[in-house]
Amino acid sequence: MNILMYHLVQDLPGPMAVPPDRFVRQMELLADGPYTVVDEGDLHTMVARGVPFPANAVLVTFDDGYANTITTALPVLERLGLPAVMAVCGGYLTDDRPARLPHPVQEVADLGQVERWVASGRTVAAHTYTHRRLTALSDPALAWQVEGDRDVLTRLLGRAPRTFAYPYGAYDARVQRAVAGLYPLALATDEHHRPDLRPPYALSRIQVDPAWSLEAFRTALDSGTDPAAAQRAARETDARTFKEHRR
């Protein structure tokens, strides 16, 4: 199984923004290709039952709760009938929202946009209250970031989030214990291990590189390796194609 991680779907420089035209082609490949796009409920069912992940299964996730996820990505997902999970910081939906956010784009989704996402049948994961690096926090601050996010999302959306995504991919044993006390599973980032159900508190994801061609994206999905190796295989595919075109 592959868990894909997106942030922005936008024409911007940097590693966090996948161009919209590439995102469309990637989602069309998922919808039409030999892949089974699962939703968050499917993932939780597999975890609860200890069912092995299907080799061709893909879960699509978006971090940070950008407004762009609603305005640009959601219409594509709706057109193709693809599920997805958006990780949201509850504090961004309240008066506690910081004046300056630790993100390349400051336009995060407001409550109405997050409700639009949920109304579409897609789900929301917790992402801490205000996107703090959890490994650097004291025990009380860690507890607040993990619990506060769940509490405010539950109050505002009417349903407790069941999945947690670590900001910056940062976690250690202490952070995992705090998360495990509240959430059945948690999402990490590009790591040197495949998604592991035992225990499911650091499910590794492939961060989609904005520069990837569609063939590189397919290579990452078909590599059958851990996310870090899948990233490397995708880059090698594009490098090889570039060399061939220069001959």
FIKOLZA-1660 file (N, C-alpha, C; in steps of 0.1 Angstrom, whole numbers, plus 5000, padded with zeros to 4 digits):
% residues 247
   i   px   py   pz ch aa at
   1 5008 4988 5000  A  M  N
   1 5000 5000 5000  A  M CA
   1 5009 5012 5000  A  M  C
   2 5004 5023 4993  A  N  N
   2 5011 5036 4993  A  N CA
   2 5001 5046 4999  A  N  C
   3 5007 5055 5008  A  I  N
   3 4999 5066 5013  A  I CA
   3 5006 5079 5007  A  I  C
   4 4999 5086 4999  A  L  N
   4 5005 5098 4993  A  L CA
   4 5002 5110 5001  A  L  C
   5 5012 5119 5002  A  M  N
   5 5011 5131 5010  A  M CA
   5 5012 5143 5000  A  M  C
   6 5002 5152 5000  A  Y  N
   6 5002 5165 4993  A  Y CA
   6 5001 5176 5004  A  Y  C
   7 5005 5188 4999  A  H  N
   7 5003 5200 5007  A  H CA
   7 4995 5209 4998  A  H  C
   8 5002 5217 4990  A  L  N
   8 4995 5226 4981  A  L CA
   8 4993 5220 4967  A  L  C
   9 4983 5224 4961  A  V  N
   9 4981 5221 4946  A  V CA
   9 4980 5234 4940  A  V  C
  10 4992 5239 4936  A  Q  N
  10 4993 5253 4931  A  Q CA
  10 5006 5255 4924  A  Q  C
  11 5006 5265 4915  A  D  N
  11 5019 5268 4907  A  D CA
  11 5027 5277 4916  A  D  C
  12 5036 5271 4924  A  L  N
  12 5045 5279 4933  A  L CA
  12 5058 5272 4933  A  L  C
  13 5069 5279 4935  A  P  N
  13 5082 5272 4937  A  P CA
  13 5083 5265 4950  A  P  C
  14 5092 5256 4951  A  G  N
  14 5094 5249 4964  A  G CA
  14 5088 5235 4963  A  G  C
  15 5092 5227 4974  A  P  N
  15 5088 5213 4974  A  P CA
  15 5074 5210 4979  A  P  C
  16 5066 5220 4983  A  M  N
  16 5053 5217 4989  A  M CA
  16 5042 5219 4979  A  M  C
  17 5044 5224 4967  A  A  N
  17 5033 5228 4958  A  A CA
  17 5034 5220 4945  A  A  C
  18 5024 5211 4943  A  V  N
  18 5023 5203 4931  A  V CA
  18 5015 5211 4921  A  V  C
  19 5020 5214 4909  A  P  N
  19 5012 5221 4899  A  P CA
  19 4999 5215 4896  A  P  C
  20 4988 5223 4895  A  P  N
  20 4975 5217 4893  A  P CA
  20 4974 5208 4881  A  P  C
  21 4980 5211 4870  A  D  N
  21 4979 5202 4858  A  D CA
  21 4985 5188 4861  A  D  C
  22 4996 5188 4868  A  R  N
  22 5002 5175 4872  A  R CA
  22 4993 5167 4882  A  R  C
  23 4987 5175 4891  A  F  N
  23 4979 5168 4901  A  F CA
  23 4967 5162 4894  A  F  C
  24 4961 5169 4884  A  V  N
  24 4950 5163 4877  A  V CA
  24 4954 5150 4870  A  V  C
  25 4965 5150 4863  A  R  N
  25 4970 5138 4857  A  R CA
  25 4972 5127 4867  A  R  C
  26 4978 5130 4878  A  Q  N
  26 4980 5120 4888  A  Q CA
  26 4967 5114 4893  A  Q  C
  27 4957 5122 4896  A  M  N
  27 4945 5117 4901  A  M CA
  27 4937 5109 4890  A  M  C
  28 4939 5113 4878  A  E  N
  28 4933 5105 4867  A  E CA
  28 4939 5092 4865  A  E  C
  29 4952 5091 4868  A  L  N
  29 4959 5078 4868  A  L CA
  29 4954 5069 4879  A  L  C
  30 4952 5075 4891  A  L  N
  30 4947 5067 4902  A  L CA
  30 4933 5062 4899  A  L  C
  31 4925 5070 4892  A  A  N
  31 4911 5067 4890  A  A CA
  31 4910 5056 4878  A  A  C
  32 4919 5057 4869  A  D  N
  32 4918 5048 4857  A  D CA
  32 4928 5037 4857  A  D  C
  33 4938 5037 4865  A  G  N
  33 4949 5027 4865  A  G CA
  33 4946 5015 4873  A  G  C
  34 4956 5007 4875  A  P  N
  34 4954 4995 4883  A  P CA
  34 4955 4997 4898  A  P  C
  35 4949 5007 4903  A  Y  N
  35 4951 5011 4917  A  Y CA
  35 4937 5011 4924  A  Y  C
  36 4937 5008 4936  A  T  N
  36 4925 5009 4944  A  T CA
  36 4926 5020 4954  A  T  C
  37 4919 5031 4952  A  V  N
  37 4920 5043 4961  A  V CA
  37 4911 5040 4973  A  V  C
  38 4917 5039 4985  A  V  N
  38 4909 5036 4997  A  V CA
  38 4906 5049 5005  A  V  C
  39 4897 5048 5013  A  D  N
  39 4894 5060 5022  A  D CA
  39 4899 5057 5036  A  D  C
  40 4898 5067 5045  A  E  N
  40 4903 5066 5058  A  E CA
  40 4896 5054 5066  A  E  C
  41 4883 5052 5063  A  G  N
  41 4876 5041 5070  A  G CA
  41 4881 5028 5066  A  G  C
  42 4885 5026 5053  A  D  N
  42 4891 5014 5048  A  D CA
  42 4904 5011 5056  A  D  C
  43 4912 5022 5058  A  L  N
  43 4925 5020 5065  A  L CA
  43 4923 5016 5079  A  L  C
  44 4913 5022 5086  A  H  N
  44 4910 5019 5100  A  H CA
  44 4905 5004 5101  A  H  C
  45 4897 5000 5091  A  T  N
  45 4892 4986 5091  A  T CA
  45 4904 4976 5090  A  T  C
  46 4913 4979 5081  A  M  N
  46 4924 4970 5079  A  M CA
  46 4933 4970 5092  A  M  C
  47 4935 4981 5098  A  V  N
  47 4942 4982 5111  A  V CA
  47 4935 4974 5122  A  V  C
  48 4922 4976 5123  A  A  N
  48 4915 4970 5134  A  A CA
  48 4915 4955 5132  A  A  C
  49 4914 4950 5120  A  R  N
  49 4912 4936 5118  A  R CA
  49 4926 4929 5115  A  R  C
  50 4936 4937 5114  A  G  N
  50 4949 4932 5111  A  G CA
  50 4950 4926 5097  A  G  C
  51 4942 4932 5088  A  V  N
  51 4942 4927 5074  A  V CA
  51 4954 4933 5066  A  V  C
  52 4962 4926 5059  A  P  N
  52 4973 4931 5051  A  P CA
  52 4968 4942 5041  A  P  C
  53 4976 4952 5039  A  F  N
  53 4973 4962 5029  A  F CA
  53 4973 4956 5015  A  F  C
  54 4963 4958 5006  A  P  N
  54 4965 4954 4992  A  P CA
  54 4977 4961 4986  A  P  C
  55 4984 4954 4977  A  A  N
  55 4996 4959 4971  A  A CA
  55 4993 4972 4963  A  A  C
  56 4981 4972 4957  A  N  N
  56 4978 4983 4948  A  N CA
  56 4969 4994 4954  A  N  C
  57 4968 4993 4967  A  A  N
  57 4959 5003 4974  A  A CA
  57 4967 5016 4976  A  A  C
  58 4959 5027 4975  A  V  N
  58 4965 5040 4976  A  V CA
  58 4956 5049 4985  A  V  C
  59 4961 5056 4995  A  L  N
  59 4954 5065 5003  A  L CA
  59 4959 5079 5000  A  L  C
  60 4951 5089 4996  A  V  N
  60 4955 5102 4993  A  V CA
  60 4953 5111 5005  A  V  C
  61 4963 5118 5009  A  T  N
  61 4962 5127 5021  A  T CA
  61 4968 5141 5018  A  T  C
  62 4962 5151 5025  A  F  N
  62 4967 5165 5023  A  F CA
  62 4970 5170 5037  A  F  C
  63 4981 5177 5039  A  D  N
  63 4985 5182 5052  A  D CA
  63 4982 5197 5053  A  D  C
  64 4980 5202 5065  A  D  N
  64 4980 5216 5068  A  D CA
  64 4967 5223 5066  A  D  C
  65 4957 5217 5059  A  G  N
  65 4944 5223 5058  A  G CA
  65 4944 5236 5050  A  G  C
  66 4951 5236 5039  A  Y  N
  66 4951 5248 5031  A  Y CA
  66 4937 5251 5024  A  Y  C
  67 4933 5263 5022  A  A  N
  67 4921 5267 5015  A  A CA
  67 4922 5261 5001  A  A  C
  68 4934 5261 4995  A  N  N
  68 4937 5255 4982  A  N CA
  68 4933 5241 4981  A  N  C
  69 4933 5233 4992  A  T  N
  69 4928 5219 4991  A  T CA
  69 4913 5219 4988  A  T  C
  70 4906 5229 4992  A  I  N
  70 4892 5229 4990  A  I CA
  70 4889 5235 4976  A  I  C
  71 4895 5246 4973  A  T  N
  71 4892 5253 4960  A  T CA
  71 4898 5246 4948  A  T  C
  72 4909 5240 4949  A  T  N
  72 4916 5234 4937  A  T CA
  72 4916 5219 4937  A  T  C
  73 4919 5213 4948  A  A  N
  73 4920 5198 4948  A  A CA
  73 4907 5191 4949  A  A  C
  74 4898 5196 4957  A  L  N
  74 4885 5190 4959  A  L CA
  74 4877 5188 4946  A  L  C
  75 4875 5198 4938  A  P  N
  75 4868 5196 4926  A  P CA
  75 4873 5185 4917  A  P  C
  76 4886 5183 4917  A  V  N
  76 4892 5172 4909  A  V CA
  76 4888 5159 4915  A  V  C
  77 4889 5158 4928  A  L  N
  77 4886 5146 4936  A  L CA
  77 4871 5142 4934  A  L  C
  78 4863 5152 4934  A  E  N
  78 4848 5150 4932  A  E CA
  78 4845 5145 4918  A  E  C
  79 4851 5152 4908  A  R  N
  79 4849 5148 4894  A  R CA
  79 4853 5133 4892  A  R  C
  80 4864 5129 4898  A  L  N
  80 4869 5115 4896  A  L CA
  80 4863 5105 4907  A  L  C
  81 4856 5110 4917  A  G  N
  81 4851 5101 4927  A  G CA
  81 4861 5095 4936  A  G  C
  82 4871 5103 4939  A  L  N
  82 4882 5098 4947  A  L CA
  82 4881 5103 4962  A  L  C
  83 4883 5094 4972  A  P  N
  83 4883 5098 4986  A  P CA
  83 4896 5104 4989  A  P  C
  84 4897 5111 5000  A  A  N
  84 4909 5117 5005  A  A CA
  84 4908 5121 5020  A  A  C
  85 4919 5123 5026  A  V  N
  85 4919 5128 5040  A  V CA
  85 4927 5141 5041  A  V  C
  86 4922 5151 5048  A  M  N
  86 4928 5164 5050  A  M CA
  86 4932 5166 5065  A  M  C
  87 4945 5168 5068  A  A  N
  87 4949 5170 5081  A  A CA
  87 4948 5185 5085  A  A  C
  88 4941 5188 5096  A  V  N
  88 4937 5201 5099  A  V CA
  88 4942 5205 5113  A  V  C
  89 4947 5217 5115  A  C  N
  89 4950 5222 5128  A  C CA
  89 4938 5229 5133  A  C  C
  90 4932 5224 5144  A  G  N
  90 4920 5230 5150  A  G CA
  90 4921 5245 5153  A  G  C
  91 4933 5249 5158  A  G  N
  91 4935 5263 5162  A  G CA
  91 4933 5272 5151  A  G  C
  92 4935 5268 5138  A  Y  N
  92 4934 5276 5127  A  Y CA
  92 4919 5280 5124  A  Y  C
  93 4910 5272 5130  A  L  N
  93 4896 5274 5128  A  L CA
  93 4890 5283 5140  A  L  C
  94 4898 5288 5149  A  T  N
  94 4893 5295 5160  A  T CA
  94 4900 5309 5161  A  T  C
  95 4897 5316 5172  A  D  N
  95 4904 5329 5174  A  D CA
  95 4918 5327 5178  A  D  C
  96 4922 5315 5181  A  D  N
  96 4936 5312 5185  A  D CA
  96 4946 5311 5173  A  D  C
  97 4940 5313 5161  A  R  N
  97 4949 5312 5149  A  R CA
  97 4960 5322 5150  A  R  C
  98 4973 5317 5149  A  P  N
  98 4984 5327 5150  A  P CA
  98 4984 5337 5139  A  P  C
  99 4990 5349 5142  A  A  N
  99 4990 5360 5132  A  A CA
  99 4999 5355 5120  A  A  C
 100 5009 5348 5122  A  R  N
 100 5017 5343 5111  A  R CA
 100 5018 5328 5112  A  R  C
 101 5015 5321 5102  A  L  N
 101 5015 5306 5102  A  L CA
 101 5028 5301 5096  A  L  C
 102 5033 5289 5101  A  P  N
 102 5046 5283 5097  A  P CA
 102 5044 5276 5084  A  P  C
 103 5038 5282 5074  A  H  N
 103 5036 5275 5061  A  H CA
 103 5040 5285 5050  A  H  C
 104 5043 5279 5038  A  P  N
 104 5047 5288 5027  A  P CA
 104 5035 5296 5021  A  P  C
 105 5023 5292 5024  A  V  N
 105 5011 5300 5020  A  V CA
 105 5003 5302 5033  A  V  C
 106 4997 5314 5035  A  Q  N
 106 4990 5317 5047  A  Q CA
 106 4975 5314 5046  A  Q  C
 107 4970 5312 5034  A  E  N
 107 4956 5310 5032  A  E CA
 107 4952 5295 5036  A  E  C
 108 4948 5293 5048  A  V  N
 108 4943 5280 5053  A  V CA
 108 4928 5280 5052  A  V  C
 109 4922 5268 5052  A  A  N
 109 4907 5267 5051  A  A CA
 109 4901 5273 5063  A  A  C
 110 4890 5280 5061  A  D  N
 110 4882 5284 5073  A  D CA
 110 4872 5273 5076  A  D  C
 111 4864 5275 5087  A  L  N
 111 4854 5265 5091  A  L CA
 111 4845 5261 5080  A  L  C
 112 4839 5271 5073  A  G  N
 112 4830 5267 5062  A  G CA
 112 4836 5259 5051  A  G  C
 113 4849 5261 5048  A  Q  N
 113 4855 5253 5038  A  Q CA
 113 4858 5239 5043  A  Q  C
 114 4862 5238 5055  A  V  N
 114 4864 5224 5061  A  V CA
 114 4851 5217 5062  A  V  C
 115 4840 5224 5065  A  E  N
 115 4827 5217 5065  A  E CA
 115 4823 5213 5051  A  E  C
 116 4827 5221 5041  A  R  N
 116 4824 5217 5027  A  R CA
 116 4832 5204 5023  A  R  C
 117 4844 5203 5028  A  W  N
 117 4852 5191 5026  A  W CA
 117 4845 5179 5032  A  W  C
 118 4841 5180 5044  A  V  N
 118 4834 5169 5051  A  V CA
 118 4821 5166 5045  A  V  C
 119 4813 5176 5040  A  A  N
 119 4800 5174 5034  A  A CA
 119 4802 5166 5021  A  A  C
 120 4814 5167 5015  A  S  N
 120 4816 5160 5002  A  S CA
 120 4819 5145 5005  A  S  C
 121 4819 5141 5017  A  G  N
 121 4821 5127 5021  A  G CA
 121 4836 5123 5024  A  G  C
 122 4844 5133 5024  A  R  N
 122 4859 5131 5027  A  R CA
 122 4861 5134 5042  A  R  C
 123 4872 5130 5047  A  T  N
 123 4874 5131 5061  A  T CA
 123 4885 5140 5065  A  T  C
 124 4886 5143 5078  A  V  N
 124 4895 5152 5084  A  V CA
 124 4903 5145 5095  A  V  C
 125 4916 5147 5094  A  A  N
 125 4926 5141 5104  A  A CA
 125 4931 5153 5113  A  A  C
 126 4935 5149 5125  A  A  N
 126 4941 5159 5134  A  A CA
 126 4956 5162 5130  A  A  C
 127 4960 5174 5132  A  H  N
 127 4974 5178 5128  A  H CA
 127 4980 5187 5139  A  H  C
 128 4976 5186 5151  A  T  N
 128 4980 5194 5163  A  T CA
 128 4971 5207 5163  A  T  C
 129 4971 5214 5174  A  Y  N
 129 4963 5226 5175  A  Y CA
 129 4968 5237 5167  A  Y  C
 130 4981 5239 5168  A  T  N
 130 4987 5251 5160  A  T CA
 130 5000 5247 5153  A  T  C
 131 5001 5235 5148  A  H  N
 131 5012 5230 5140  A  H CA
 131 5025 5232 5147  A  H  C
 132 5027 5226 5159  A  R  N
 132 5039 5227 5166  A  R CA
 132 5048 5214 5164  A  R  C
 133 5061 5216 5164  A  R  N
 133 5070 5204 5164  A  R CA
 133 5069 5197 5177  A  R  C
 134 5062 5186 5178  A  L  N
 134 5059 5180 5190  A  L CA
 134 5071 5175 5198  A  L  C
 135 5081 5171 5192  A  T  N
 135 5093 5166 5199  A  T CA
 135 5100 5176 5207  A  T  C
 136 5097 5189 5204  A  A  N
 136 5104 5200 5212  A  A CA
 136 5095 5205 5223  A  A  C
 137 5084 5200 5226  A  L  N
 137 5074 5205 5236  A  L CA
 137 5076 5198 5249  A  L  C
 138 5072 5205 5260  A  S  N
 138 5071 5199 5273  A  S CA
 138 5059 5190 5273  A  S  C
 139 5058 5182 5283  A  D  N
 139 5047 5172 5284  A  D CA
 139 5033 5179 5284  A  D  C
 140 5031 5190 5292  A  P  N
 140 5018 5197 5292  A  P CA
 140 5015 5203 5278  A  P  C
 141 5025 5209 5271  A  A  N
 141 5023 5215 5258  A  A CA
 141 5020 5204 5248  A  A  C
 142 5027 5193 5249  A  L  N
 142 5024 5182 5240  A  L CA
 142 5010 5177 5241  A  L  C
 143 5006 5175 5254  A  A  N
 143 4992 5170 5256  A  A CA
 143 4982 5180 5251  A  A  C
 144 4984 5193 5252  A  W  N
 144 4975 5203 5247  A  W CA
 144 4974 5203 5232  A  W  C
 145 4985 5202 5225  A  Q  N
 145 4985 5202 5211  A  Q CA
 145 4978 5190 5205  A  Q  C
 146 4980 5179 5212  A  V  N
 146 4973 5166 5207  A  V CA
 146 4959 5166 5211  A  V  C
 147 4956 5169 5223  A  E  N
 147 4942 5168 5228  A  E CA
 147 4933 5180 5223  A  E  C
 148 4939 5192 5224  A  G  N
 148 4932 5204 5220  A  G CA
 148 4927 5203 5206  A  G  C
 149 4935 5198 5197  A  D  N
 149 4931 5197 5183  A  D CA
 149 4919 5187 5182  A  D  C
 150 4920 5176 5188  A  R  N
 150 4909 5167 5188  A  R CA
 150 4896 5173 5193  A  R  C
 151 4897 5180 5204  A  D  N
 151 4886 5185 5211  A  D CA
 151 4879 5196 5202  A  D  C
 152 4887 5205 5196  A  V  N
 152 4881 5216 5189  A  V CA
 152 4875 5210 5176  A  V  C
 153 4882 5201 5169  A  L  N
 153 4876 5195 5157  A  L CA
 153 4863 5188 5160  A  L  C
 154 4863 5181 5171  A  T  N
 154 4851 5173 5175  A  T CA
 154 4839 5183 5177  A  T  C
 155 4842 5194 5184  A  R  N
 155 4832 5204 5187  A  R CA
 155 4827 5211 5174  A  R  C
 156 4836 5214 5165  A  L  N
 156 4832 5222 5154  A  L CA
 156 4826 5214 5143  A  L  C
 157 4831 5201 5141  A  L  N
 157 4827 5193 5130  A  L CA
 157 4817 5182 5134  A  L  C
 158 4815 5180 5147  A  G  N
 158 4806 5170 5152  A  G CA
 158 4810 5156 5152  A  G  C
 159 4823 5154 5149  A  R  N
 159 4829 5140 5149  A  R CA
 159 4843 5141 5153  A  R  C
 160 4847 5132 5162  A  A  N
 160 4861 5132 5166  A  A CA
 160 4870 5126 5155  A  A  C
 161 4881 5133 5152  A  P  N
 161 4891 5127 5142  A  P CA
 161 4897 5114 5148  A  P  C
 162 4899 5105 5139  A  R  N
 162 4904 5092 5142  A  R CA
 162 4919 5089 5138  A  R  C
 163 4924 5099 5130  A  T  N
 163 4937 5098 5125  A  T CA
 163 4945 5110 5129  A  T  C
 164 4958 5109 5131  A  F  N
 164 4967 5120 5135  A  F CA
 164 4978 5120 5125  A  F  C
 165 4982 5132 5121  A  A  N
 165 4994 5134 5112  A  A CA
 165 5004 5143 5119  A  A  C
 166 5016 5138 5121  A  Y  N
 166 5027 5145 5128  A  Y CA
 166 5031 5158 5120  A  Y  C
 167 5031 5170 5125  A  P  N
 167 5037 5181 5118  A  P CA
 167 5052 5179 5116  A  P  C
 168 5056 5183 5105  A  Y  N
 168 5070 5181 5101  A  Y CA
 168 5075 5166 5101  A  Y  C
 169 5066 5157 5103  A  G  N
 169 5070 5143 5104  A  G CA
 169 5077 5140 5117  A  G  C
 170 5077 5149 5126  A  A  N
 170 5085 5148 5138  A  A CA
 170 5078 5140 5150  A  A  C
 171 5084 5129 5154  A  Y  N
 171 5078 5122 5165  A  Y CA
 171 5090 5114 5171  A  Y  C
 172 5087 5110 5184  A  D  N
 172 5096 5101 5191  A  D CA
 172 5087 5092 5199  A  D  C
 173 5093 5084 5208  A  A  N
 173 5085 5074 5216  A  A CA
 173 5075 5082 5225  A  A  C
 174 5080 5093 5231  A  R  N
 174 5071 5100 5240  A  R CA
 174 5059 5106 5232  A  R  C
 175 5061 5112 5220  A  V  N
 175 5051 5117 5212  A  V CA
 175 5041 5106 5207  A  V  C
 176 5047 5095 5204  A  Q  N
 176 5038 5084 5199  A  Q CA
 176 5029 5079 5211  A  Q  C
 177 5034 5079 5223  A  R  N
 177 5025 5075 5234  A  R CA
 177 5014 5085 5236  A  R  C
 178 5017 5097 5235  A  A  N
 178 5006 5108 5237  A  A CA
 178 4996 5106 5226  A  A  C
 179 5000 5104 5213  A  V  N
 179 4991 5102 5202  A  V CA
 179 4983 5089 5203  A  V  C
 180 4990 5079 5207  A  A  N
 180 4983 5065 5208  A  A CA
 180 4972 5065 5218  A  A  C
 181 4973 5074 5228  A  G  N
 181 4962 5074 5238  A  G CA
 181 4949 5080 5233  A  G  C
 182 4950 5087 5221  A  L  N
 182 4938 5093 5216  A  L CA
 182 4933 5089 5202  A  L  C
 183 4943 5084 5195  A  Y  N
 183 4940 5081 5180  A  Y CA
 183 4944 5067 5177  A  Y  C
 184 4936 5060 5169  A  P  N
 184 4940 5046 5166  A  P CA
 184 4952 5045 5157  A  P  C
 185 4955 5055 5149  A  L  N
 185 4967 5054 5140  A  L CA
 185 4972 5068 5137  A  L  C
 186 4984 5069 5133  A  A  N
 186 4990 5082 5130  A  A CA
 186 4999 5081 5117  A  A  C
 187 5000 5092 5110  A  L  N
 187 5007 5093 5097  A  L CA
 187 5020 5100 5099  A  L  C
 188 5031 5095 5093  A  A  N
 188 5044 5101 5093  A  A CA
 188 5047 5106 5080  A  A  C
 189 5060 5106 5076  A  T  N
 189 5063 5112 5062  A  T CA
 189 5072 5102 5055  A  T  C
 190 5081 5107 5047  A  D  N
 190 5090 5098 5039  A  D CA
 190 5100 5091 5048  A  D  C
 191 5097 5078 5050  A  E  N
 191 5106 5071 5059  A  E CA
 191 5111 5058 5053  A  E  C
 192 5121 5052 5060  A  H  N
 192 5127 5040 5054  A  H CA
 192 5120 5027 5059  A  H  C
 193 5107 5028 5059  A  H  N
 193 5100 5016 5062  A  H CA
 193 5086 5017 5055  A  H  C
 194 5080 5006 5051  A  R  N
 194 5067 5006 5045  A  R CA
 194 5056 5008 5056  A  R  C
 195 5044 5012 5052  A  P  N
 195 5034 5013 5062  A  P CA
 195 5032 5001 5070  A  P  C
 196 5033 5002 5084  A  D  N
 196 5034 4990 5093  A  D CA
 196 5022 4991 5102  A  D  C
 197 5014 4980 5103  A  L  N
 197 5003 4980 5112  A  L CA
 197 5006 4976 5127  A  L  C
 198 5019 4974 5129  A  R  N
 198 5023 4968 5143  A  R CA
 198 5034 4977 5149  A  R  C
 199 5031 4987 5157  A  P  N
 199 5018 4994 5159  A  P CA
 199 5016 5004 5148  A  P  C
 200 5004 5009 5145  A  P  N
 200 5002 5018 5134  A  P CA
 200 5003 5033 5138  A  P  C
 201 5014 5036 5145  A  Y  N
 201 5015 5050 5149  A  Y CA
 201 5026 5058 5142  A  Y  C
 202 5031 5052 5131  A  A  N
 202 5040 5060 5122  A  A CA
 202 5039 5054 5108  A  A  C
 203 5027 5055 5103  A  L  N
 203 5024 5050 5089  A  L CA
 203 5031 5059 5079  A  L  C
 204 5041 5054 5072  A  S  N
 204 5049 5063 5064  A  S CA
 204 5042 5066 5051  A  S  C
 205 5045 5078 5046  A  R  N
 205 5038 5083 5034  A  R CA
 205 5049 5088 5023  A  R  C
 206 5044 5088 5011  A  I  N
 206 5053 5093 5000  A  I CA
 206 5049 5107 4997  A  I  C
 207 5058 5117 5000  A  Q  N
 207 5055 5131 4996  A  Q CA
 207 5057 5132 4981  A  Q  C
 208 5046 5137 4975  A  V  N
 208 5047 5138 4960  A  V CA
 208 5055 5150 4956  A  V  C
 209 5065 5148 4948  A  D  N
 209 5075 5158 4944  A  D CA
 209 5068 5166 4933  A  D  C
 210 5068 5179 4934  A  P  N
 210 5063 5188 4923  A  P CA
 210 5069 5186 4909  A  P  C
 211 5082 5181 4909  A  A  N
 211 5089 5180 4896  A  A CA
 211 5086 5167 4889  A  A  C
 212 5080 5157 4896  A  W  N
 212 5078 5144 4890  A  W CA
 212 5070 5145 4877  A  W  C
 213 5074 5138 4867  A  S  N
 213 5066 5135 4855  A  S CA
 213 5056 5124 4859  A  S  C
 214 5046 5122 4851  A  L  N
 214 5036 5112 4854  A  L CA
 214 5042 5098 4855  A  L  C
 215 5053 5095 4847  A  E  N
 215 5060 5083 4847  A  E CA
 215 5067 5081 4861  A  E  C
 216 5073 5092 4865  A  A  N
 216 5079 5091 4878  A  A CA
 216 5069 5088 4890  A  A  C
 217 5058 5095 4889  A  F  N
 217 5047 5092 4898  A  F CA
 217 5043 5078 4898  A  F  C
 218 5042 5072 4886  A  R  N
 218 5038 5058 4885  A  R CA
 218 5049 5049 4891  A  R  C
 219 5061 5053 4888  A  T  N
 219 5073 5045 4894  A  T CA
 219 5072 5045 4909  A  T  C
 220 5069 5056 4915  A  A  N
 220 5068 5057 4930  A  A CA
 220 5057 5047 4935  A  A  C
 221 5046 5047 4928  A  L  N
 221 5035 5038 4932  A  L CA
 221 5038 5024 4930  A  L  C
 222 5046 5021 4920  A  D  N
 222 5048 5007 4916  A  D CA
 222 5061 5001 4921  A  D  C
 223 5068 5009 4929  A  S  N
 223 5082 5005 4933  A  S CA
 223 5081 4993 4943  A  S  C
 224 5070 4992 4951  A  G  N
 224 5070 4981 4960  A  G CA
 224 5080 4982 4972  A  G  C
 225 5084 4994 4974  A  T  N
 225 5095 4996 4985  A  T CA
 225 5089 5006 4995  A  T  C
 226 5098 5010 5004  A  D  N
 226 5095 5020 5014  A  D CA
 226 5094 5034 5007  A  D  C
 227 5087 5044 5014  A  P  N
 227 5086 5057 5007  A  P CA
 227 5099 5064 5003  A  P  C
 228 5109 5063 5012  A  A  N
 228 5122 5069 5008  A  A CA
 228 5128 5063 4995  A  A  C
 229 5127 5050 4994  A  A  N
 229 5132 5043 4982  A  A CA
 229 5123 5046 4970  A  A  C
 230 5110 5048 4973  A  A  N
 230 5101 5051 4962  A  A CA
 230 5104 5065 4956  A  A  C
 231 5107 5074 4965  A  Q  N
 231 5111 5088 4961  A  Q CA
 231 5123 5087 4952  A  Q  C
 232 5133 5079 4957  A  R  N
 232 5146 5078 4949  A  R CA
 232 5143 5072 4935  A  R  C
 233 5135 5061 4935  A  A  N
 233 5132 5055 4922  A  A CA
 233 5125 5064 4912  A  A  C
 234 5116 5073 4918  A  A  N
 234 5109 5082 4909  A  A CA
 234 5119 5093 4903  A  A  C
 235 5128 5098 4912  A  R  N
 235 5138 5107 4907  A  R CA
 235 5147 5101 4896  A  R  C
 236 5151 5088 4898  A  E  N
 236 5159 5081 4889  A  E CA
 236 5152 5080 4875  A  E  C
 237 5139 5077 4876  A  T  N
 237 5131 5076 4863  A  T CA
 237 5132 5089 4855  A  T  C
 238 5130 5100 4862  A  D  N
 238 5130 5113 4855  A  D CA
 238 5144 5116 4850  A  D  C
 239 5155 5113 4858  A  A  N
 239 5168 5115 4854  A  A CA
 239 5172 5107 4842  A  A  C
 240 5168 5094 4842  A  R  N
 240 5170 5086 4830  A  R CA
 240 5163 5090 4818  A  R  C
 241 5151 5095 4819  A  T  N
 241 5144 5100 4808  A  T CA
 241 5150 5113 4802  A  T  C
 242 5155 5121 4811  A  F  N
 242 5162 5133 4807  A  F CA
 242 5174 5130 4799  A  F  C
 243 5182 5121 4803  A  K  N
 243 5194 5117 4796  A  K CA
 243 5191 5111 4782  A  K  C
 244 5181 5103 4782  A  E  N
 244 5177 5097 4769  A  E CA
 244 5173 5107 4759  A  E  C
 245 5166 5118 4764  A  H  N
 245 5161 5128 4755  A  H CA
 245 5173 5137 4750  A  H  C
 246 5184 5137 4757  A  R  N
 246 5195 5145 4753  A  R CA
 246 5204 5138 4743  A  R  C
 247 5202 5125 4741  A  R  N
 247 5211 5118 4732  A  R CA
 247 5208 5122 4718  A  R  C
% end
